[in-house]
Amino acid sequence: MNPSLIIADDHPLVLKGLQEFLIENNYNVLASAKNGKQAYALIKAHTPDIAILDIRMPFLTGLQIAEKCKNENLNTKIILITFEKEEKIYNKAKALGVYGYVLKEFALVEIENCITSVLKNIPYFSPELLAYIQVNQTPDKLGLITKTELKVLKLITQNKTAREIGEKLFISPRTVEKHKSNIIRKLEIGKSPNSLLIWVKENENYLS
């Protein structure tokens, strides 16, 4: 699949470098923008599969654009690229259901893996970012999880769908979704569509 992309960054060299890299690697870059206002207008006009946005831009930040897209139920998935490593900003991005968060210093190294992951509805966050802010959602809460729920979590780390998990555990996909809802409630990990996937990625070491 060749996804449609829009990219935005107020740093001309970063924007040019990213755009050239993506085009050279045969990605379908529809347009680019130098500020948040332009980027949001392009997203509204084209509804690309993915928008790769700098967090800090004039007029509208990447986070503000993500919030607008969420409120308007736009299908475009948001990937943020930034130098920001603040946990507060990271948590805000997660709360808005952002699918990708890539540090600029690793952007050209990670962006293809990030896009591939996002197209599979699997969130991607720079490993260096997670290591830097040491994000872990109180693993002690895992004590609240039942054995079956723990099996569900382990299968999620393998990117299994609800149907595949159901087949493995001999339960219905609906029961799997019920287990997921219970896990989210017990771990208090937010209500965005991909919050459980993000939690699993952050705490995979505790599930092995």
N, C-alpha and C positions, 0 to 999 in steps of 0.2 A: 504494500500500500504506500502511495506517495501522498502524504498528508499536505493539506494547504496550510501555509504558515504566514503570519504577520509578525514582524519584529520591530521593536522600538527601543531606542536608547538615545539620551541627549548628548552622549559623547561620540562625535563623528567617527573617530578612529575605531572605537569599539563596534559601532553600528556597521561600518564598512567592512571590518574584519569578519564579523559574524555573518553578514549577508554574503560575502564572497565565499566563505567556507561552506555555507549551506548550499549555495547554488552549485559550487564545484562538486558537491557530493549529491547532486541531483535532487535536492529538496525543492518543493514547489513554493517558493517565496512569492506571495502575491504582491506584497508591498512592504515598505518600511516607513517608520515615523521617527521624528526627532523630539517629540514631546508627547505627554499623556493625552492631550486633547486630540491630536491627530491620530494617535493609536486607537483611542476609543471609537472615533468616527470610522476608522478602517474596519474595526471589528464589527461594528453595527452594519456597515455596508456590505461586507463580504462573508461574515460568520465563518471564519477559517476554522479548521480543525484545532489548531493550536496558535496561541499568541505568546510570543517570547518577549517579556517586558522587563525593562530596568525598573527597579523599585522606586528610585528617586528620580523623577522627571518633572519638568515644569508643568503647570496647570493641573495635571492629574498624576498621582503616583501609580506605580504598578499595583499596589494594594487597593487604592481607590477604584481603579479599573476592575480589578477582580471582584470587588464588592458590588459594583454596578452590574457586572455580568451575572453574578449570583442572584441579585435581586430581580433581574429581568429574565432569569431562566435561559440565558444564552448558552448554546451548546459548546462554545469555544472553551477548550481547556487552557488554563493559564500556567505558564512556566515563568518564574521570576529569576532574573540574573542580577546579582548584586555583590557588593563588597561587605554588606551588612552581616554581622554574625550575632546580633543581639537576640537573646532568647525571646524577648517580648515581641519583636517583629516576626520571628519564626512562628511563634504561637498564633499570632494574628493571621499569618498566611495559612496555617493549618485550619483555623476556625472558618476561614473563607472558602475552604475546599480547594485551595490551590494544589495543582497536581505535581508541580516541580519547583525546586528551589536550588539553583546552581550558583556557586560562588564564581565571580568573574575570572579570578585567577586560574580557574580550572574549566572555564566555559567551553573552549574548543576541544578539550579532552573529554568532557563529560556530556556535551549536549546531544550527541547521537544516541548514547545509552539512555539519556533522559527522555528523548522523543520516543524511542522504541518502547520504553517502559510505560510512558503516558498513553500511548496508543493502545496498550493492553489494559488500560484503566488501573495501572499499578503506579502509585505515587513514587516519585524519585526525589530524594534530598541528598545533596552532596555529603558523602561520608565524612569529609573533613569538617563540615559544619556540625554534624551530629557529634563528632569527637570533640570539637572545640567547646560547644556549650554543654556537653555531657548530658544530653537529654535522656532521661529515664523516668517513666511514669510509676514511681514507687512500686518496684517489683513485689513488695510485701503484699500488695493487693492480690497477687496471684494465688494467695492462700484462700481466697474466696471462690476460686474457680473450681468447678467439679472436674472429675476425670474426663468425662465426655467433652466438656467445654475445652479442656486443655488439648484433647486430641484435635478438636476443630481448629484451635489456634495453630497447632503444629502443621496442619494441612494447609492452612492459609499461608504459612511461610513458604510453602511449595507452590504458591499461586494457583491452588486448586479452586474451582468454582463450587458453588453450593451443590450443584448436581453431582460433581465428582466427589465432594466430601461425603455426600449422602450415600453414594454407592460404596465408598470405602467403609463407612460406619454402619451400613445397612439401615439407614434412616431416610426419611423423605427430605427433599430440598427445603420444604416449608419448615420442618423441624430444625434443620441447619440454621435457617434464618432466625428462628426463635432463639437458638443457642447464641447466635451472634448478638442479638438484642440484649440478652441477659449478660453477656460478657461486657458489652459497652456500658450497660448500667452499673455493673459491679466495679468496673475499672474507672468509671467516670472519665471517659476519654472523648467526650464531645459528640455532636450529632451530625457532623458533615458526612456526606456519602462515603468518603474514603478515610474517615478517622480511624477505623479499626485497622485498615491496611497500614496506615502510617504508624500506628502504635506497634503493630507486629514488626515492622521494619526496624523500629527503634529498639525493640526489646527482644530481638530474635535470639540473642545469646542466652536469655533466660528460659527459652522454650525448647532448647536442644536436649 
